[in-house]
Amino acid sequence: MTGVLSAKTLNKVLSRAANAGDAQLAPAVQFFVSAENTVFLVVIRGAGLDQEFVGASTSGSLCEGETVARSWLSYVSDQVFSHHQGCRTVLVATHRDTAEKNKTSHQDLKRLVELCAELQATYPSAQLSGEPLFINALDRKEGRSALWSSVRGEAAGLLKGQMVPKFINTCSDFMEQYATKSPNAQWCSFKEFIQLPMVKDLTREQKSSALASLRKMGYIVSLPNGTIITKPQWFAAAASLTLSPSKGPNDGDAPLLHIQTDPNNPGFVTDGSLKRQILNLTADFKELEWSRDAKTRDDQVSKLVEFLADIEILIPDPLERVRAGIPSGSRYAVAASS
């Protein structure tokens, strides 16, 4: 029995925000995890965009905002092409409040629309929306509402007409509830996954379909080592943490979640320091759940570091192991900083 994806199912589609606040961050990132149907957000600074374009045009170069947007759209295009994924992308410009204060919002918005149209034609695989957003990112009421409305609209277009078996909706409902309960594990093996209540009584073909569909809709993430992440928000938050640049002058009161690397070895961090920082930085971060039991908590953060290394967000330092005979994984290069 089949049915069109409902509004409830649509609201569960996983979206990924690519934070391009640092122009040097985009080309440095080597890997990111996304669902098979994904709404990407490419973020640039909107305040002063028109003036930047004029200055860059005079010097015969690209302004920072356009450089960042092109870097990410090129990367998204390669990602969806190589993995046969479906996507929509929204161009988001921030600091609208600053533009209004400086009385440049009208010119900046006009320039943003022109840039979006040009990028839409240049990167067709990224499926860039023709309606960019110009928001105050710190305004949780209007800015967040506009952003979420745009994501929902693009997700609706992405999934329009797709059909799913009834048992897939049952599985997605189960996984949605599963992810909200703290005692439930954040990851499992394939054998453990097919023993979950909503899967174990399905036929072999249905189990395969359930796994593929849940991965496609973003309810689970499959890692290269075969591990299945059953709480993607937990994993995405952890990955974002290790990739976050240090706080900039225009970040307002946004919380600082940034891994400090070794001052004497920029880009590197020891295993122990990394784990302590992750636990300390995420103590009040609701997407990251840690057990109250010390041993279980240590096991959780050790596994998390292992997973991040598996997808090459963290890279074990081979030179250190050869030089000192230290066990594998004792020191890591943080991919976003290397």
C-alpha positions in Angstrom: 0.0 0.0 0.0 1.4 3.4 -0.9 0.7 7.0 -0.3 2.1 10.4 -1.1 4.5 11.8 1.4 2.4 13.7 4.0 3.1 17.1 5.4 4.2 15.4 8.6 6.7 13.3 6.8 7.9 16.4 4.8 8.6 18.3 8.0 11.0 15.5 9.0 13.3 16.0 6.0 16.9 16.7 7.1 18.4 20.0 6.1 22.1 20.9 6.2 23.4 24.4 6.8 26.8 25.1 5.4 28.2 27.9 7.5 30.5 29.9 5.2 31.4 32.7 7.6 35.1 32.2 6.9 36.0 32.5 3.2 39.0 30.2 3.8 36.9 27.4 5.4 34.9 26.4 2.3 37.8 24.9 0.2 39.4 23.4 3.3 36.5 21.1 4.1 37.0 17.7 2.5 33.8 15.8 3.5 30.4 16.3 4.8 27.5 13.9 5.4 24.1 14.6 3.9 20.8 12.8 3.3 20.0 11.5 -0.2 17.4 14.3 -0.4 18.9 17.4 1.1 18.2 21.1 1.3 21.5 23.0 1.5 22.0 26.5 2.8 24.9 28.6 1.4 25.5 31.5 3.7 27.3 34.7 2.9 27.5 38.2 4.4 24.9 40.5 2.8 25.7 43.8 4.4 27.9 45.8 2.1 27.6 43.3 -0.7 26.9 45.9 -3.4 30.0 48.0 -2.4 32.1 44.8 -2.4 30.9 44.0 -5.9 31.8 47.5 -7.1 35.3 47.3 -5.6 35.9 43.8 -6.9 34.8 44.8 -10.4 37.2 47.7 -10.4 40.1 45.4 -9.5 39.0 42.6 -11.9 38.4 40.1 -9.1 35.5 38.4 -7.2 34.3 39.8 -3.9 34.4 37.6 -0.8 30.7 36.9 -0.8 30.7 35.6 -4.4 33.9 33.6 -3.8 32.4 31.8 -0.8 29.1 31.1 -2.7 30.9 29.7 -5.7 33.2 27.5 -3.6 30.2 25.9 -1.8 28.0 25.6 -4.8 30.8 23.9 -6.7 31.3 21.5 -3.8 27.5 20.8 -3.5 27.3 20.2 -7.3 30.1 17.6 -7.1 28.6 16.0 -4.0 25.1 15.4 -5.5 26.5 14.4 -8.9 28.9 11.8 -7.5 26.4 10.3 -5.1 23.3 10.6 -7.3 21.5 12.7 -4.7 18.5 15.0 -5.0 18.9 18.5 -3.6 17.7 22.1 -3.4 19.9 25.0 -2.3 19.0 28.3 -0.9 21.4 31.3 -0.9 21.2 33.1 2.5 22.7 36.5 3.1 23.1 37.7 6.7 23.6 41.0 8.6 20.5 42.6 7.2 20.2 44.7 10.4 23.7 46.1 9.7 22.7 46.9 6.1 19.6 48.7 7.3 21.6 50.7 9.9 24.1 51.7 7.1 21.2 52.4 4.7 22.5 50.0 2.1 19.9 47.3 2.4 18.1 48.2 -0.9 21.3 48.1 -3.0 22.6 45.0 -1.2 19.4 43.1 -1.8 19.3 44.1 -5.5 22.9 42.9 -5.8 22.1 39.6 -4.0 19.2 38.9 -6.4 21.5 39.5 -9.4 24.2 37.3 -7.9 21.7 34.5 -7.2 20.4 34.5 -10.8 24.0 34.3 -12.1 24.9 31.4 -9.7 21.6 29.6 -10.6 22.7 29.5 -14.2 26.3 28.6 -13.5 25.6 25.7 -11.1 22.4 23.9 -12.3 23.1 20.7 -10.4 22.9 22.6 -7.1 19.2 23.4 -7.9 19.6 26.9 -6.4 16.4 28.7 -5.5 15.7 31.9 -7.5 14.6 33.6 -4.3 17.6 34.3 -2.0 17.1 35.3 1.7 18.4 38.5 3.3 18.0 38.1 7.0 19.3 39.1 10.4 20.7 35.8 11.6 20.4 36.7 15.2 16.7 37.5 15.0 15.2 34.2 16.0 11.6 35.3 15.4 11.6 36.7 11.9 14.9 35.5 10.6 14.5 31.9 11.7 10.8 31.8 10.6 11.8 33.1 7.1 14.6 30.5 6.9 12.5 27.6 8.0 9.7 28.6 5.6 12.1 28.6 2.7 13.6 25.2 3.7 10.1 23.7 3.9 9.1 25.1 0.5 12.2 23.7 -1.1 11.8 20.4 0.6 8.2 20.2 -0.7 9.4 20.8 -4.3 12.1 18.2 -3.8 9.8 15.5 -2.6 6.7 16.4 -4.7 5.2 13.3 -6.3 7.4 10.8 -4.5 5.6 7.7 -3.2 6.4 5.6 -0.2 5.1 2.3 1.2 3.0 2.5 4.3 5.5 0.5 6.3 8.2 3.2 5.5 6.0 5.8 7.2 5.7 3.5 10.2 9.5 3.2 10.3 10.0 7.0 10.0 7.5 7.7 12.8 9.3 5.2 15.0 12.8 6.7 14.3 11.4 10.2 15.0 10.3 9.1 18.5 13.5 7.1 19.0 15.7 10.1 18.4 14.0 12.1 21.1 14.5 9.6 23.9 17.8 10.1 25.8 18.4 6.4 26.9 18.3 5.2 23.3 21.7 4.6 21.6 23.1 7.2 19.2 24.5 4.4 16.9 24.3 0.7 16.2 25.5 -2.0 13.9 23.4 -3.2 11.0 22.6 -6.4 12.9 21.4 -4.3 15.8 19.4 -2.0 13.5 17.4 -4.8 11.9 16.4 -6.0 15.4 14.7 -2.7 16.2 10.9 -3.2 16.8 9.7 -1.5 13.6 12.2 -3.5 11.4 12.6 -7.0 12.9 9.2 -8.4 11.6 9.7 -7.1 8.0 10.7 -9.3 5.1 14.3 -9.2 3.9 13.3 -6.9 0.9 11.3 -4.6 3.2 14.3 -4.3 5.6 16.5 -3.2 2.8 13.9 -0.7 1.6 13.4 0.6 5.1 17.2 1.1 5.6 17.5 2.9 2.2 14.4 5.1 2.8 15.4 6.1 6.3 18.8 7.0 5.1 17.3 8.9 2.1 15.0 11.0 4.4 17.8 11.7 6.9 16.5 9.6 9.9 19.8 7.7 9.9 23.3 8.2 8.6 25.4 5.2 7.4 29.2 5.6 8.0 31.9 4.1 5.8 32.7 1.5 8.6 29.2 0.2 8.6 28.0 1.9 11.7 24.5 3.4 11.6 23.9 6.7 13.3 20.4 6.5 14.8 20.4 10.1 16.0 21.6 12.2 13.1 21.1 15.6 14.9 23.5 14.4 17.6 26.1 13.4 15.0 25.7 16.5 12.9 26.1 18.8 16.0 29.3 17.0 16.9 30.7 17.3 13.4 29.8 20.9 13.2 31.5 21.5 16.5 34.9 20.3 15.2 34.5 22.3 12.0 33.4 25.6 13.7 35.9 28.5 13.3 36.8 30.8 16.2 34.3 33.5 17.1 34.4 36.6 14.8 33.7 40.2 15.6 30.2 40.1 14.1 28.9 37.0 15.8 27.0 38.8 18.5 25.9 36.7 21.4 26.1 33.4 19.5 27.6 30.7 21.7 31.3 29.9 21.1 31.7 26.3 20.2 35.2 26.0 18.9 37.9 23.3 19.4 41.2 24.9 20.5 44.1 23.2 18.8 47.8 23.1 19.9 49.3 26.6 19.6 52.7 25.0 18.9 51.2 22.8 16.2 48.3 24.7 14.6 45.5 22.4 13.4 46.5 19.5 15.7 44.9 18.4 19.0 45.7 15.5 21.3 43.2 12.8 21.8 42.7 13.6 25.5 42.4 17.4 24.9 39.9 16.8 22.1 37.7 14.6 24.2 37.8 17.0 27.2 36.9 20.0 25.0 34.0 18.2 23.4 32.5 17.2 26.8 33.1 20.7 28.2 31.8 22.6 25.2 28.7 20.5 24.8 27.6 20.3 28.4 24.5 22.5 27.7 24.1 21.6 24.0 20.7 19.8 23.8 21.5 18.0 20.5 24.5 16.3 22.2 23.4 13.9 24.9 25.9 12.3 27.3 25.2 9.7 29.9 25.4 10.7 33.6 27.6 7.6 34.2 31.3 8.6 33.8 32.4 5.4 32.1 29.5 5.4 29.7 30.1 9.0 28.9 33.8 8.4 28.2 32.8 5.5 25.9 30.4 7.7 24.1 32.9 10.5 23.4 35.6 7.9 22.4 33.2 6.5 19.8 32.3 9.9 18.6 35.9 10.7 17.9 36.3 7.4 16.2 33.3 8.2 13.9 34.6 11.7 13.1 37.9 10.1 12.1 36.1 7.5 10.0 34.6 10.3 7.8 37.9 12.2 7.9 36.7 15.3 9.8 39.5 14.3 12.2 42.7 12.8 10.7 45.0 10.7 12.9 48.5 12.0 12.8 50.7 9.1 11.3 54.0 11.0 11.9 53.3 11.2 15.6 52.7 7.4 15.8 55.8 6.5 13.9 58.0 9.0 15.8 56.9 8.0 19.4 55.3 4.7 19.0 52.0 6.1 20.4 48.8 4.1 19.8 46.7 5.0 16.8 44.5 8.1 17.2 46.6 9.7 19.9 46.8 13.0 18.0 44.5 14.4 15.4 44.6 17.0 12.7 41.2 18.8 12.6 40.3 18.9 8.9 38.8 22.4 9.0 42.0 23.8 10.4 44.6 21.9 8.4 
